[in-house]
Amino acid sequence: AATPVSLGPAGELAGWPVLIFCVTLLLIFMLQARNIPGAILIGIVVGTLVALVINAIVDIPAKAWSSGPPALEGSAVSAPDFSLFGNVEFGGWGDVGVMTVGMIVFTLVLAGFFDAMATIIGVGT
């Protein structure tokens, strides 16, 4: 049987998007190693700009970008789209079963417990 893991549209890690990701991640690592403030934000912005430029210069099919090609659309000062605000649906919980929901809730409670204990210990010392 096939594995449920997907390695991109073609089933392999290749192409411009993967190269841009690797270069961006390497840039973030280098900036972090030099203790530059805002290294992650700088890396994300530079990676986004590089992706925009490469997408404009090189003819990359839209299918190569899993979630769609990078593009600057609209205005930088336009109002945000609030059409999905508050559109929350919990209908999928019934499909996964009681045991799965119980394990998810238990995991979140356990994580919250240890987070709270660490905070209490940190404040108390």
Secondary structure, 3 states (H helix, E strand, C coil): CCCCCCCCCCCCCCCHHHHHHHHHHHHHHHHHHCCCCCHHHHHHHHHHHHHHHHHHHCCCCHHHCCCCCCCCCCCCCCCCCCCCCCCCCCCCHHHHCHHHHHHHHHHHHHHHHHHHHHHHHHHHC
